[in-house]
Amino acid sequence: MEHQDGGADWDGPEGFAPWDGRRVPVTLLSGYLGAGKTTALNGLLARADRPIAVIVNDVGAINIDAALVARRTSDAIELTDGCVCCSMGRGLLEALAGIRARPSAPDHVVVELSGIADPTRLIATANSDGFRLDAVTVLVDAEQVSAQLADVAIAPIVSRQIGAADLVLLSKADLVSEATIGEVSGLLAGVAPGTPVLDASEVLTRAAFLDLATRRPGGVADTPPPQLFDPHETTVKPLPVPVTLAELESLLDALPPEVVRAKGIAVDPHGQRLLVQMVGRRRAITQLPRAEDQPPTDLVVITARRAG
C-alpha cells in the first residue's frame, strides 16, 4: 500500500543526533503517474559514485543489475558501491529510521513519492533527526502535463506537486515539438512562478540533480565541475566576513531568476557559522551545528537556461 504521509511517528529520543550530529540531505522526488520517476532512480543508481540511499514504495520496481547487488532482503537492496534501496514500508519515517540505525551515513537520501502524493505533507518528515530537506524535485511529463492540468479530476494534484517544486525536470521533451515545449513552459510558469525548469534528459543522464545538493564530498566549499551542469554555469560570489543576516538576504534577493542553486557558509558578527542555501524559490539561512562546522566560503551560484 502506498503512503502519502509519513507513516508512524519516530519513537526514538527527542533531539537524537546520529552520525555525530551530521544531517544527511534529502531530495523528495515527486511527479504524477508516468512522469518517469522510477526510470530516473534506475539511472541514478547505475551512475552513483558515492553512497546514496533511495527510498521507494516498491523495491521490486527498481531494476538493478545483479552484479551490483551485495545483499538483498524483503525490503532492501544493498549495492556493492555502498548505495542502498529501501522500501517505504509503513511510512517514510520508518524508512528513515532504518537508515538512521545504520552505522555509516549515506551521502544523500532520495525519496520517490507516489504519483498522487503531495510533497508538502512530507517536508517536515524530511527534516527529522539526522536528515534535512535539500530540495523538492518534480518530474513533469512534457507530453501529458497540458492535458493533466486541464483535467478537473487530477489538475489539483498535479498543480500541488508542481507548486511545491524547487526544481522542475521536464521529461519526454524529445516526444514533443519546440512549440509544445514553449506552451508547457508557459503553463509551468503560471503554476510555479520563478521555479527553474530543466530538461530532464540533460540532468538525469549524469545524475546531476543530486550534485546540486549542499553536502558533497569535500563539503559546501567543493564547487561542482561546470561540465556536470551543461548548459549550467557555475559562478562564485565573495561573501563578506563577517556578514549580517540583512546583508545575506539582500545578496540572495539580487540573484537572477535563472538561479537553480546557491550555497555557501557565512560567518556572522558573533562568529557563528551560517549555512546559506537557495534551491529554486526556496531559501534558508541556518546556524551550522558544531558537528558540521566548516570554514567560511564564497557563495557558489549555479544558473541554468529554462527549457524551451
Secondary structure, DSSP 8 states (H G I E B T S, - for coil): ---SS--S---S-TT---GGG--EEEEEEE--TTSSHHHHHHHHHHH--S-EEEEES-GGGS---GGGEEEE-SSEEEETTS-EEEE-TT-HHHHHHHHHTSSS--SEEEEE--TT--GGGGHHHHTSTTEEEEEEEEEEETTTHHHHHH-TTTHHHHHHHHHT-SEEEEESGGGS-HHHHHHHHHHHHHHSTT--EEEHHHHHTTTTTTTTSS--TT-TT----GGGGTTEEEEEE---SS--HHHHHHHHHTS-TTEEEEEEEEE-TTS-EEEEEEETTEEEEEE--GGG------EEEEEE----
